[in-house]
Amino acid sequence: MTNETAKIAELLRPVLRQAARQGRTLTYRDLAARAGVPPPHSIHKTTEALEDLVREDHAEGRPLLAAVAVGKAGQPRPGFFQLLRQLGRYDGPDSGPEAGQWHARELDAALSYWGDDDGTCR
């Protein structure tokens, strides 16, 4: 993780947590804007930071907060699923019904876990 990517990940986390508390997803573009990710290439920077959040949550055995971030079609981009395959967390295709079903389950788990506002620090 580069220093810039780590800083961006820290900008993303509270925005993603707020969306989880509201029970909704955010597009990559909306997430980048709300988190104040600077141009140029703000969406690319956002997706790199999301990958770091995936790795962190996976290593800690937590539902993936990054599942809250989606493309315009309402599902993560193929790179999300490719990273999950590398981590051994998913073994399906990058898109289509199977990917959509897997994402829906992970999103439900993430919204439940990360949307819980019981005062604990996560």
Backbone as XML, in Angstrom:
<?xml version="1.0"?>
<chain id="A" units="angstrom">
  <residue number="1" name="MET">
    <atom name="N" x="0.853" y="-1.173" z="0.000"/>
    <atom name="CA" x="0.000" y="0.000" z="0.000"/>
    <atom name="C" x="0.895" y="1.231" z="0.000"/>
  </residue>
  <residue number="2" name="THR">
    <atom name="N" x="0.654" y="2.109" z="-0.952"/>
    <atom name="CA" x="1.419" y="3.353" z="-0.964"/>
    <atom name="C" x="0.866" y="4.294" z="0.103"/>
  </residue>
  <residue number="3" name="ASN">
    <atom name="N" x="1.650" y="5.286" z="0.432"/>
    <atom name="CA" x="1.213" y="6.265" z="1.418"/>
    <atom name="C" x="-0.057" y="6.978" z="0.947"/>
  </residue>
  <residue number="4" name="GLU">
    <atom name="N" x="-0.108" y="7.344" z="-0.345"/>
    <atom name="CA" x="-1.299" y="8.015" z="-0.873"/>
    <atom name="C" x="-2.511" y="7.090" z="-0.812"/>
  </residue>
  <residue number="5" name="THR">
    <atom name="N" x="-2.322" y="5.820" z="-1.176"/>
    <atom name="CA" x="-3.428" y="4.870" z="-1.137"/>
    <atom name="C" x="-3.927" y="4.679" z="0.285"/>
  </residue>
  <residue number="6" name="ALA">
    <atom name="N" x="-3.016" y="4.616" z="1.240"/>
    <atom name="CA" x="-3.408" y="4.471" z="2.649"/>
    <atom name="C" x="-4.214" y="5.679" z="3.112"/>
  </residue>
  <residue number="7" name="LYS">
    <atom name="N" x="-3.799" y="6.867" z="2.708"/>
    <atom name="CA" x="-4.534" y="8.080" z="3.085"/>
    <atom name="C" x="-5.933" y="8.079" z="2.475"/>
  </residue>
  <residue number="8" name="ILE">
    <atom name="N" x="-6.019" y="7.654" z="1.224"/>
    <atom name="CA" x="-7.322" y="7.613" z="0.560"/>
    <atom name="C" x="-8.210" y="6.560" z="1.216"/>
  </residue>
  <residue number="9" name="ALA">
    <atom name="N" x="-7.646" y="5.415" z="1.571"/>
    <atom name="CA" x="-8.431" y="4.380" z="2.260"/>
    <atom name="C" x="-9.030" y="4.930" z="3.548"/>
  </residue>
  <residue number="10" name="GLU">
    <atom name="N" x="-8.270" y="5.742" z="4.252"/>
    <atom name="CA" x="-8.785" y="6.345" z="5.492"/>
    <atom name="C" x="-9.877" y="7.377" z="5.214"/>
  </residue>
  <residue number="11" name="LEU">
    <atom name="N" x="-9.837" y="8.018" z="4.048"/>
    <atom name="CA" x="-10.920" y="8.923" z="3.655"/>
    <atom name="C" x="-12.188" y="8.139" z="3.298"/>
  </residue>
  <residue number="12" name="LEU">
    <atom name="N" x="-11.999" y="6.975" z="2.684"/>
    <atom name="CA" x="-13.136" y="6.184" z="2.215"/>
    <atom name="C" x="-13.893" y="5.505" z="3.343"/>
  </residue>
  <residue number="13" name="ARG">
    <atom name="N" x="-13.154" y="4.988" z="4.320"/>
    <atom name="CA" x="-13.777" y="4.155" z="5.354"/>
    <atom name="C" x="-14.979" y="4.834" z="6.032"/>
  </residue>
  <residue number="14" name="PRO">
    <atom name="N" x="-14.875" y="6.076" z="6.531"/>
    <atom name="CA" x="-16.048" y="6.667" z="7.195"/>
    <atom name="C" x="-17.220" y="6.912" z="6.243"/>
  </residue>
  <residue number="15" name="VAL">
    <atom name="N" x="-16.928" y="7.207" z="4.992"/>
    <atom name="CA" x="-17.999" y="7.421" z="4.015"/>
    <atom name="C" x="-18.712" y="6.099" z="3.743"/>
  </residue>
  <residue number="16" name="LEU">
    <atom name="N" x="-17.943" y="5.026" z="3.612"/>
    <atom name="CA" x="-18.530" y="3.702" z="3.412"/>
    <atom name="C" x="-19.330" y="3.266" z="4.639"/>
  </residue>
  <residue number="17" name="ARG">
    <atom name="N" x="-18.802" y="3.529" z="5.830"/>
    <atom name="CA" x="-19.530" y="3.182" z="7.067"/>
    <atom name="C" x="-20.859" y="3.928" z="7.135"/>
  </residue>
  <residue number="18" name="GLN">
    <atom name="N" x="-20.859" y="5.201" z="6.772"/>
    <atom name="CA" x="-22.103" y="5.975" z="6.790"/>
    <atom name="C" x="-23.120" y="5.370" z="5.823"/>
  </residue>
  <residue number="19" name="ALA">
    <atom name="N" x="-22.676" y="5.002" z="4.628"/>
    <atom name="CA" x="-23.581" y="4.374" z="3.661"/>
    <atom name="C" x="-24.111" y="3.054" z="4.216"/>
  </residue>
  <residue number="20" name="ALA">
    <atom name="N" x="-23.252" y="2.277" z="4.874"/>
    <atom name="CA" x="-23.689" y="1.009" z="5.475"/>
    <atom name="C" x="-24.741" y="1.263" z="6.548"/>
  </residue>
  <residue number="21" name="ARG">
    <atom name="N" x="-24.538" y="2.275" z="7.363"/>
    <atom name="CA" x="-25.537" y="2.611" z="8.393"/>
    <atom name="C" x="-26.871" y="2.997" z="7.754"/>
  </residue>
  <residue number="22" name="GLN">
    <atom name="N" x="-26.805" y="3.596" z="6.573"/>
    <atom name="CA" x="-28.019" y="3.992" z="5.852"/>
    <atom name="C" x="-28.580" y="2.843" z="5.018"/>
  </residue>
  <residue number="23" name="GLY">
    <atom name="N" x="-27.858" y="1.714" z="4.984"/>
    <atom name="CA" x="-28.321" y="0.539" z="4.254"/>
    <atom name="C" x="-28.298" y="0.695" z="2.751"/>
  </residue>
  <residue number="24" name="ARG">
    <atom name="N" x="-27.292" y="1.428" z="2.240"/>
    <atom name="CA" x="-27.258" y="1.664" z="0.795"/>
    <atom name="C" x="-25.852" y="1.525" z="0.234"/>
  </residue>
  <residue number="25" name="THR">
    <atom name="N" x="-25.789" y="1.460" z="-1.076"/>
    <atom name="CA" x="-24.513" y="1.417" z="-1.778"/>
    <atom name="C" x="-24.168" y="2.813" z="-2.281"/>
  </residue>
  <residue number="26" name="LEU">
    <atom name="N" x="-22.917" y="2.963" z="-2.705"/>
    <atom name="CA" x="-22.438" y="4.196" z="-3.335"/>
    <atom name="C" x="-21.720" y="3.820" z="-4.621"/>
  </residue>
  <residue number="27" name="THR">
    <atom name="N" x="-21.920" y="4.605" z="-5.677"/>
    <atom name="CA" x="-21.129" y="4.372" z="-6.880"/>
    <atom name="C" x="-19.696" y="4.821" z="-6.609"/>
  </residue>
  <residue number="28" name="TYR">
    <atom name="N" x="-18.779" y="4.300" z="-7.390"/>
    <atom name="CA" x="-17.381" y="4.690" z="-7.232"/>
    <atom name="C" x="-17.224" y="6.205" z="-7.364"/>
  </residue>
  <residue number="29" name="ARG">
    <atom name="N" x="-17.915" y="6.782" z="-8.325"/>
    <atom name="CA" x="-17.824" y="8.230" z="-8.554"/>
    <atom name="C" x="-18.348" y="8.999" z="-7.343"/>
  </residue>
  <residue number="30" name="ASP">
    <atom name="N" x="-19.497" y="8.581" z="-6.822"/>
    <atom name="CA" x="-20.082" y="9.250" z="-5.659"/>
    <atom name="C" x="-19.185" y="9.085" z="-4.433"/>
  </residue>
  <residue number="31" name="LEU">
    <atom name="N" x="-18.641" y="7.896" z="-4.257"/>
    <atom name="CA" x="-17.735" y="7.644" z="-3.135"/>
    <atom name="C" x="-16.511" y="8.550" z="-3.218"/>
  </residue>
  <residue number="32" name="ALA">
    <atom name="N" x="-15.905" y="8.626" z="-4.397"/>
    <atom name="CA" x="-14.719" y="9.473" z="-4.572"/>
    <atom name="C" x="-15.049" y="10.932" z="-4.255"/>
  </residue>
  <residue number="33" name="ALA">
    <atom name="N" x="-16.197" y="11.395" z="-4.729"/>
    <atom name="CA" x="-16.589" y="12.792" z="-4.489"/>
    <atom name="C" x="-16.857" y="13.045" z="-3.011"/>
  </residue>
  <residue number="34" name="ARG">
    <atom name="N" x="-17.613" y="12.167" z="-2.374"/>
    <atom name="CA" x="-17.961" y="12.359" z="-0.957"/>
    <atom name="C" x="-16.738" y="12.282" z="-0.048"/>
  </residue>
  <residue number="35" name="ALA">
    <atom name="N" x="-15.778" y="11.432" z="-0.434"/>
    <atom name="CA" x="-14.572" y="11.274" z="0.381"/>
    <atom name="C" x="-13.534" y="12.348" z="0.088"/>
  </residue>
  <residue number="36" name="GLY">
    <atom name="N" x="-13.737" y="13.110" z="-0.984"/>
    <atom name="CA" x="-12.787" y="14.161" z="-1.335"/>
    <atom name="C" x="-11.502" y="13.632" z="-1.940"/>
  </residue>
  <residue number="37" name="VAL">
    <atom name="N" x="-11.602" y="12.545" z="-2.704"/>
    <atom name="CA" x="-10.421" y="11.994" z="-3.370"/>
    <atom name="C" x="-10.023" y="12.963" z="-4.483"/>
  </residue>
  <residue number="38" name="PRO">
    <atom name="N" x="-8.787" y="13.459" z="-4.439"/>
    <atom name="CA" x="-8.387" y="14.501" z="-5.386"/>
    <atom name="C" x="-8.149" y="13.967" z="-6.800"/>
  </residue>
  <residue number="39" name="PRO">
    <atom name="N" x="-8.491" y="14.777" z="-7.814"/>
    <atom name="CA" x="-8.127" y="14.438" z="-9.183"/>
    <atom name="C" x="-6.632" y="14.655" z="-9.376"/>
  </residue>
  <residue number="40" name="PRO">
    <atom name="N" x="-6.029" y="14.211" z="-10.420"/>
    <atom name="CA" x="-6.647" y="13.433" z="-11.488"/>
    <atom name="C" x="-6.809" y="11.965" z="-11.080"/>
  </residue>
  <residue number="41" name="HIS">
    <atom name="N" x="-7.569" y="11.247" z="-11.861"/>
    <atom name="CA" x="-7.765" y="9.800" z="-11.701"/>
    <atom name="C" x="-8.386" y="9.435" z="-10.356"/>
  </residue>
  <residue number="42" name="SER">
    <atom name="N" x="-9.345" y="10.227" z="-9.903"/>
    <atom name="CA" x="-9.913" y="9.994" z="-8.573"/>
    <atom name="C" x="-10.609" y="8.640" z="-8.458"/>
  </residue>
  <residue number="43" name="ILE">
    <atom name="N" x="-11.257" y="8.179" z="-9.512"/>
    <atom name="CA" x="-11.922" y="6.876" z="-9.426"/>
    <atom name="C" x="-10.883" y="5.762" z="-9.371"/>
  </residue>
  <residue number="44" name="HIS">
    <atom name="N" x="-9.827" y="5.869" z="-10.160"/>
    <atom name="CA" x="-8.756" y="4.864" z="-10.109"/>
    <atom name="C" x="-8.128" y="4.829" z="-8.714"/>
  </residue>
  <residue number="45" name="LYS">
    <atom name="N" x="-7.858" y="5.984" z="-8.149"/>
    <atom name="CA" x="-7.295" y="6.044" z="-6.794"/>
    <atom name="C" x="-8.262" y="5.420" z="-5.788"/>
  </residue>
  <residue number="46" name="THR">
    <atom name="N" x="-9.540" y="5.668" z="-5.993"/>
    <atom name="CA" x="-10.559" y="5.112" z="-5.101"/>
    <atom name="C" x="-10.569" y="3.593" z="-5.177"/>
  </residue>
  <residue number="47" name="THR">
    <atom name="N" x="-10.522" y="3.038" z="-6.388"/>
    <atom name="CA" x="-10.564" y="1.577" z="-6.501"/>
    <atom name="C" x="-9.300" y="0.936" z="-5.940"/>
  </residue>
  <residue number="48" name="GLU">
    <atom name="N" x="-8.156" y="1.585" z="-6.092"/>
    <atom name="CA" x="-6.932" y="1.046" z="-5.477"/>
    <atom name="C" x="-7.056" y="1.014" z="-3.953"/>
  </residue>
  <residue number="49" name="ALA">
    <atom name="N" x="-7.607" y="2.073" z="-3.380"/>
    <atom name="CA" x="-7.791" y="2.117" z="-1.927"/>
    <atom name="C" x="-8.834" y="1.091" z="-1.482"/>
  </residue>
  <residue number="50" name="LEU">
    <atom name="N" x="-9.880" y="0.900" z="-2.283"/>
    <atom name="CA" x="-10.877" y="-0.122" z="-1.960"/>
    <atom name="C" x="-10.245" y="-1.510" z="-1.933"/>
  </residue>
  <residue number="51" name="GLU">
    <atom name="N" x="-9.322" y="-1.771" z="-2.855"/>
    <atom name="CA" x="-8.625" y="-3.060" z="-2.850"/>
    <atom name="C" x="-7.860" y="-3.253" z="-1.549"/>
  </residue>
  <residue number="52" name="ASP">
    <atom name="N" x="-7.248" y="-2.192" z="-1.052"/>
    <atom name="CA" x="-6.546" y="-2.297" z="0.231"/>
    <atom name="C" x="-7.520" y="-2.571" z="1.372"/>
  </residue>
  <residue number="53" name="LEU">
    <atom name="N" x="-8.691" y="-1.948" z="1.328"/>
    <atom name="CA" x="-9.700" y="-2.222" z="2.349"/>
    <atom name="C" x="-10.175" y="-3.669" z="2.271"/>
  </residue>
  <residue number="54" name="VAL">
    <atom name="N" x="-10.313" y="-4.201" z="1.057"/>
    <atom name="CA" x="-10.686" y="-5.614" z="0.891"/>
    <atom name="C" x="-9.635" y="-6.505" z="1.539"/>
  </residue>
  <residue number="55" name="ARG">
    <atom name="N" x="-8.374" y="-6.245" z="1.233"/>
    <atom name="CA" x="-7.296" y="-7.065" z="1.811"/>
    <atom name="C" x="-7.307" y="-7.002" z="3.339"/>
  </residue>
  <residue number="56" name="GLU">
    <atom name="N" x="-7.496" y="-5.810" z="3.870"/>
    <atom name="CA" x="-7.508" y="-5.636" z="5.325"/>
    <atom name="C" x="-8.680" y="-6.386" z="5.964"/>
  </residue>
  <residue number="57" name="ASP">
    <atom name="N" x="-9.881" y="-6.201" z="5.425"/>
    <atom name="CA" x="-11.048" y="-6.876" z="5.987"/>
    <atom name="C" x="-10.935" y="-8.389" z="5.838"/>
  </residue>
  <residue number="58" name="HIS">
    <atom name="N" x="-10.435" y="-8.834" z="4.693"/>
    <atom name="CA" x="-10.254" y="-10.272" z="4.479"/>
    <atom name="C" x="-9.284" y="-10.847" z="5.509"/>
  </residue>
  <residue number="59" name="ALA">
    <atom name="N" x="-8.166" y="-10.174" z="5.723"/>
    <atom name="CA" x="-7.161" y="-10.651" z="6.680"/>
    <atom name="C" x="-7.722" y="-10.713" z="8.100"/>
  </residue>
  <residue number="60" name="GLU">
    <atom name="N" x="-8.655" y="-9.831" z="8.412"/>
    <atom name="CA" x="-9.262" y="-9.790" z="9.751"/>
    <atom name="C" x="-10.516" y="-10.656" z="9.856"/>
  </residue>
  <residue number="61" name="GLY">
    <atom name="N" x="-10.910" y="-11.297" z="8.743"/>
    <atom name="CA" x="-12.088" y="-12.160" z="8.761"/>
    <atom name="C" x="-13.409" y="-11.411" z="8.858"/>
  </residue>
  <residue number="62" name="ARG">
    <atom name="N" x="-13.418" y="-10.170" z="8.407"/>
    <atom name="CA" x="-14.625" y="-9.343" z="8.486"/>
    <atom name="C" x="-15.357" y="-9.320" z="7.145"/>
  </residue>
  <residue number="63" name="PRO">
    <atom name="N" x="-16.668" y="-9.040" z="7.161"/>
    <atom name="CA" x="-17.361" y="-8.761" z="5.903"/>
    <atom name="C" x="-16.691" y="-7.565" z="5.221"/>
  </residue>
  <residue number="64" name="LEU">
    <atom name="N" x="-16.740" y="-7.550" z="3.914"/>
    <atom name="CA" x="-16.009" y="-6.558" z="3.133"/>
    <atom name="C" x="-16.763" y="-5.236" z="3.046"/>
  </residue>
  <residue number="65" name="LEU">
    <atom name="N" x="-16.235" y="-4.220" z="3.716"/>
    <atom name="CA" x="-16.827" y="-2.888" z="3.646"/>
    <atom name="C" x="-16.835" y="-2.381" z="2.209"/>
  </residue>
  <residue number="66" name="ALA">
    <atom name="N" x="-15.852" y="-2.764" z="1.424"/>
    <atom name="CA" x="-15.768" y="-2.322" z="0.028"/>
    <atom name="C" x="-16.938" y="-2.818" z="-0.816"/>
  </residue>
  <residue number="67" name="ALA">
    <atom name="N" x="-17.693" y="-3.808" z="-0.342"/>
    <atom name="CA" x="-18.863" y="-4.289" z="-1.085"/>
    <atom name="C" x="-19.925" y="-3.207" z="-1.216"/>
  </residue>
  <residue number="68" name="VAL">
    <atom name="N" x="-19.843" y="-2.171" z="-0.391"/>
    <atom name="CA" x="-20.785" y="-1.049" z="-0.450"/>
    <atom name="C" x="-20.550" y="-0.213" z="-1.713"/>
  </residue>
  <residue number="69" name="ALA">
    <atom name="N" x="-19.353" y="-0.259" z="-2.263"/>
    <atom name="CA" x="-19.010" y="0.517" z="-3.463"/>
    <atom name="C" x="-19.305" y="-0.299" z="-4.717"/>
  </residue>
  <residue number="70" name="VAL">
    <atom name="N" x="-20.035" y="0.313" z="-5.644"/>
    <atom name="CA" x="-20.461" y="-0.386" z="-6.853"/>
    <atom name="C" x="-20.307" y="0.511" z="-8.081"/>
  </residue>
  <residue number="71" name="GLY">
    <atom name="N" x="-20.365" y="-0.122" z="-9.236"/>
    <atom name="CA" x="-20.393" y="0.614" z="-10.491"/>
    <atom name="C" x="-21.803" y="1.124" z="-10.773"/>
  </residue>
  <residue number="72" name="LYS">
    <atom name="N" x="-21.966" y="1.785" z="-11.902"/>
    <atom name="CA" x="-23.271" y="2.349" z="-12.267"/>
    <atom name="C" x="-24.364" y="1.290" z="-12.360"/>
  </residue>
  <residue number="73" name="ALA">
    <atom name="N" x="-23.978" y="0.067" z="-12.716"/>
    <atom name="CA" x="-24.955" y="-1.017" z="-12.866"/>
    <atom name="C" x="-25.355" y="-1.636" z="-11.528"/>
  </residue>
  <residue number="74" name="GLY">
    <atom name="N" x="-24.768" y="-1.159" z="-10.429"/>
    <atom name="CA" x="-25.156" y="-1.653" z="-9.114"/>
    <atom name="C" x="-24.359" y="-2.829" z="-8.597"/>
  </residue>
  <residue number="75" name="GLN">
    <atom name="N" x="-23.295" y="-3.165" z="-9.278"/>
    <atom name="CA" x="-22.448" y="-4.288" z="-8.885"/>
    <atom name="C" x="-20.989" y="-3.841" z="-8.980"/>
  </residue>
  <residue number="76" name="PRO">
    <atom name="N" x="-20.107" y="-4.420" z="-8.169"/>
    <atom name="CA" x="-18.689" y="-4.052" z="-8.283"/>
    <atom name="C" x="-18.136" y="-4.377" z="-9.667"/>
  </residue>
  <residue number="77" name="ARG">
    <atom name="N" x="-17.085" y="-3.677" z="-10.029"/>
    <atom name="CA" x="-16.403" y="-3.918" z="-11.302"/>
    <atom name="C" x="-15.645" y="-5.245" z="-11.240"/>
  </residue>
  <residue number="78" name="PRO">
    <atom name="N" x="-15.247" y="-5.784" z="-12.381"/>
    <atom name="CA" x="-14.571" y="-7.080" z="-12.406"/>
    <atom name="C" x="-13.338" y="-7.177" z="-11.506"/>
  </residue>
  <residue number="79" name="GLY">
    <atom name="N" x="-12.601" y="-6.086" z="-11.332"/>
    <atom name="CA" x="-11.403" y="-6.134" z="-10.493"/>
    <atom name="C" x="-11.688" y="-6.558" z="-9.064"/>
  </residue>
  <residue number="80" name="PHE">
    <atom name="N" x="-12.861" y="-6.241" z="-8.553"/>
    <atom name="CA" x="-13.276" y="-6.651" z="-7.210"/>
    <atom name="C" x="-13.284" y="-8.175" z="-7.120"/>
  </residue>
  <residue number="81" name="PHE">
    <atom name="N" x="-13.920" y="-8.817" z="-8.091"/>
    <atom name="CA" x="-14.028" y="-10.275" z="-8.089"/>
    <atom name="C" x="-12.679" y="-10.933" z="-8.379"/>
  </residue>
  <residue number="82" name="GLN">
    <atom name="N" x="-11.874" y="-10.302" z="-9.228"/>
    <atom name="CA" x="-10.540" y="-10.836" z="-9.513"/>
    <atom name="C" x="-9.683" y="-10.843" z="-8.257"/>
  </residue>
  <residue number="83" name="LEU">
    <atom name="N" x="-9.730" y="-9.773" z="-7.481"/>
    <atom name="CA" x="-8.978" y="-9.722" z="-6.229"/>
    <atom name="C" x="-9.489" y="-10.783" z="-5.257"/>
  </residue>
  <residue number="84" name="LEU">
    <atom name="N" x="-10.791" y="-10.949" z="-5.182"/>
    <atom name="CA" x="-11.345" y="-11.960" z="-4.279"/>
    <atom name="C" x="-10.888" y="-13.361" z="-4.660"/>
  </residue>
  <residue number="85" name="ARG">
    <atom name="N" x="-10.766" y="-13.622" z="-5.960"/>
    <atom name="CA" x="-10.241" y="-14.927" z="-6.396"/>
    <atom name="C" x="-8.795" y="-15.088" z="-5.951"/>
  </residue>
  <residue number="86" name="GLN">
    <atom name="N" x="-7.994" y="-14.028" z="-6.096"/>
    <atom name="CA" x="-6.593" y="-14.095" z="-5.652"/>
    <atom name="C" x="-6.503" y="-14.388" z="-4.163"/>
  </residue>
  <residue number="87" name="LEU">
    <atom name="N" x="-7.442" y="-13.856" z="-3.397"/>
    <atom name="CA" x="-7.444" y="-14.054" z="-1.948"/>
    <atom name="C" x="-8.077" y="-15.387" z="-1.541"/>
  </residue>
  <residue number="88" name="GLY">
    <atom name="N" x="-8.661" y="-16.096" z="-2.511"/>
    <atom name="CA" x="-9.312" y="-17.367" z="-2.210"/>
    <atom name="C" x="-10.686" y="-17.215" z="-1.573"/>
  </residue>
  <residue number="89" name="ARG">
    <atom name="N" x="-11.296" y="-16.073" z="-1.750"/>
    <atom name="CA" x="-12.590" y="-15.800" z="-1.117"/>
    <atom name="C" x="-13.760" y="-16.028" z="-2.065"/>
  </residue>
  <residue number="90" name="TYR">
    <atom name="N" x="-13.490" y="-16.099" z="-3.353"/>
    <atom name="CA" x="-14.536" y="-16.238" z="-4.371"/>
    <atom name="C" x="-13.931" y="-17.000" z="-5.532"/>
  </residue>
  <residue number="91" name="ASP">
    <atom name="N" x="-14.727" y="-17.882" z="-6.152"/>
    <atom name="CA" x="-14.173" y="-18.644" z="-7.274"/>
    <atom name="C" x="-15.069" y="-18.624" z="-8.511"/>
  </residue>
  <residue number="92" name="GLY">
    <atom name="N" x="-15.913" y="-17.610" z="-8.619"/>
    <atom name="CA" x="-16.809" y="-17.518" z="-9.761"/>
    <atom name="C" x="-16.342" y="-16.523" z="-10.805"/>
  </residue>
  <residue number="93" name="PRO">
    <atom name="N" x="-17.247" y="-16.185" z="-11.729"/>
    <atom name="CA" x="-16.930" y="-15.238" z="-12.801"/>
    <atom name="C" x="-16.893" y="-13.792" z="-12.305"/>
  </residue>
  <residue number="94" name="ASP">
    <atom name="N" x="-16.370" y="-12.917" z="-13.157"/>
    <atom name="CA" x="-16.243" y="-11.489" z="-12.834"/>
    <atom name="C" x="-17.559" y="-10.726" z="-12.929"/>
  </residue>
  <residue number="95" name="SER">
    <atom name="N" x="-18.533" y="-11.294" z="-13.598"/>
    <atom name="CA" x="-19.819" y="-10.614" z="-13.778"/>
    <atom name="C" x="-20.895" y="-11.669" z="-13.996"/>
  </residue>
  <residue number="96" name="GLY">
    <atom name="N" x="-22.120" y="-11.211" z="-14.108"/>
    <atom name="CA" x="-23.225" y="-12.118" z="-14.352"/>
    <atom name="C" x="-23.959" y="-12.511" z="-13.082"/>
  </residue>
  <residue number="97" name="PRO">
    <atom name="N" x="-24.918" y="-13.444" z="-13.221"/>
    <atom name="CA" x="-25.774" y="-13.802" z="-12.094"/>
    <atom name="C" x="-25.024" y="-14.345" z="-10.873"/>
  </residue>
  <residue number="98" name="GLU">
    <atom name="N" x="-24.034" y="-15.196" z="-11.096"/>
    <atom name="CA" x="-23.301" y="-15.761" z="-9.959"/>
    <atom name="C" x="-22.560" y="-14.672" z="-9.184"/>
  </residue>
  <residue number="99" name="ALA">
    <atom name="N" x="-21.910" y="-13.778" z="-9.903"/>
    <atom name="CA" x="-21.212" y="-12.666" z="-9.252"/>
    <atom name="C" x="-22.218" y="-11.770" z="-8.527"/>
  </residue>
  <residue number="100" name="GLY">
    <atom name="N" x="-23.352" y="-11.521" z="-9.158"/>
    <atom name="CA" x="-24.380" y="-10.691" z="-8.538"/>
    <atom name="C" x="-24.923" y="-11.301" z="-7.262"/>
  </residue>
  <residue number="101" name="GLN">
    <atom name="N" x="-25.148" y="-12.608" z="-7.273"/>
    <atom name="CA" x="-25.642" y="-13.285" z="-6.068"/>
    <atom name="C" x="-24.599" y="-13.261" z="-4.964"/>
  </residue>
  <residue number="102" name="TRP">
    <atom name="N" x="-23.334" y="-13.496" z="-5.320"/>
    <atom name="CA" x="-22.273" y="-13.473" z="-4.305"/>
    <atom name="C" x="-22.172" y="-12.072" z="-3.704"/>
  </residue>
  <residue number="103" name="HIS">
    <atom name="N" x="-22.194" y="-11.061" z="-4.564"/>
    <atom name="CA" x="-22.100" y="-9.687" z="-4.076"/>
    <atom name="C" x="-23.286" y="-9.353" z="-3.175"/>
  </residue>
  <residue number="104" name="ALA">
    <atom name="N" x="-24.490" y="-9.775" z="-3.548"/>
    <atom name="CA" x="-25.670" y="-9.482" z="-2.726"/>
    <atom name="C" x="-25.517" y="-10.071" z="-1.325"/>
  </residue>
  <residue number="105" name="ARG">
    <atom name="N" x="-25.006" y="-11.294" z="-1.229"/>
    <atom name="CA" x="-24.789" y="-11.915" z="0.089"/>
    <atom name="C" x="-23.723" y="-11.159" z="0.878"/>
  </residue>
  <residue number="106" name="GLU">
    <atom name="N" x="-22.628" y="-10.811" z="0.213"/>
    <atom name="CA" x="-21.551" y="-10.093" z="0.901"/>
    <atom name="C" x="-22.009" y="-8.691" z="1.305"/>
  </residue>
  <residue number="107" name="LEU">
    <atom name="N" x="-22.781" y="-8.053" z="0.449"/>
    <atom name="CA" x="-23.306" y="-6.729" z="0.776"/>
    <atom name="C" x="-24.219" y="-6.801" z="2.001"/>
  </residue>
  <residue number="108" name="ASP">
    <atom name="N" x="-25.086" y="-7.801" z="2.055"/>
    <atom name="CA" x="-25.955" y="-7.963" z="3.233"/>
    <atom name="C" x="-25.124" y="-8.119" z="4.499"/>
  </residue>
  <residue number="109" name="ALA">
    <atom name="N" x="-24.081" y="-8.950" z="4.423"/>
    <atom name="CA" x="-23.213" y="-9.157" z="5.589"/>
    <atom name="C" x="-22.499" y="-7.861" z="5.962"/>
  </residue>
  <residue number="110" name="ALA">
    <atom name="N" x="-22.027" y="-7.132" z="4.958"/>
    <atom name="CA" x="-21.309" y="-5.879" z="5.217"/>
    <atom name="C" x="-22.234" y="-4.827" z="5.819"/>
  </residue>
  <residue number="111" name="LEU">
    <atom name="N" x="-23.441" y="-4.713" z="5.289"/>
    <atom name="CA" x="-24.382" y="-3.724" z="5.822"/>
    <atom name="C" x="-24.736" y="-4.046" z="7.267"/>
  </residue>
  <residue number="112" name="SER">
    <atom name="N" x="-24.892" y="-5.323" z="7.557"/>
    <atom name="CA" x="-25.211" y="-5.733" z="8.926"/>
    <atom name="C" x="-24.052" y="-5.442" z="9.874"/>
  </residue>
  <residue number="113" name="TYR">
    <atom name="N" x="-22.857" y="-5.834" z="9.462"/>
    <atom name="CA" x="-21.675" y="-5.685" z="10.324"/>
    <atom name="C" x="-21.241" y="-4.232" z="10.450"/>
  </residue>
  <residue number="114" name="TRP">
    <atom name="N" x="-21.026" y="-3.586" z="9.329"/>
    <atom name="CA" x="-20.488" y="-2.223" z="9.333"/>
    <atom name="C" x="-21.554" y="-1.177" z="9.623"/>
  </residue>
  <residue number="115" name="GLY">
    <atom name="N" x="-22.810" y="-1.511" z="9.412"/>
    <atom name="CA" x="-23.880" y="-0.569" z="9.677"/>
    <atom name="C" x="-24.297" y="-0.523" z="11.129"/>
  </residue>
  <residue number="116" name="ASP">
    <atom name="N" x="-23.790" y="-1.471" z="11.916"/>
    <atom name="CA" x="-24.100" y="-1.512" z="13.344"/>
    <atom name="C" x="-23.403" y="-0.350" z="14.023"/>
  </residue>
  <residue number="117" name="ASP">
    <atom name="N" x="-24.165" y="0.529" z="14.596"/>
    <atom name="CA" x="-23.596" y="1.724" z="15.227"/>
    <atom name="C" x="-23.731" y="1.621" z="16.741"/>
  </residue>
  <residue number="118" name="ASP">
    <atom name="N" x="-23.135" y="0.556" z="17.301"/>
    <atom name="CA" x="-23.268" y="0.330" z="18.742"/>
    <atom name="C" x="-22.160" y="0.993" z="19.550"/>
  </residue>
  <residue number="119" name="GLY">
    <atom name="N" x="-21.376" y="1.842" z="18.895"/>
    <atom name="CA" x="-20.322" y="2.562" z="19.604"/>
    <atom name="C" x="-18.977" y="1.880" z="19.586"/>
  </residue>
  <residue number="120" name="THR">
    <atom name="N" x="-18.898" y="0.687" z="19.016"/>
    <atom name="CA" x="-17.604" y="0.022" z="18.949"/>
    <atom name="C" x="-16.813" y="0.580" z="17.787"/>
  </residue>
  <residue number="121" name="CYS">
    <atom name="N" x="-15.517" y="0.568" z="17.927"/>
    <atom name="CA" x="-14.635" y="1.030" z="16.849"/>
    <atom name="C" x="-14.289" y="-0.146" z="15.973"/>
  </residue>
  <residue number="122" name="ARG">
    <atom name="N" x="-14.550" y="0.004" z="14.703"/>
    <atom name="CA" x="-14.184" y="-1.040" z="13.747"/>
    <atom name="C" x="-13.333" y="-0.412" z="12.684"/>
  </residue>
</chain>
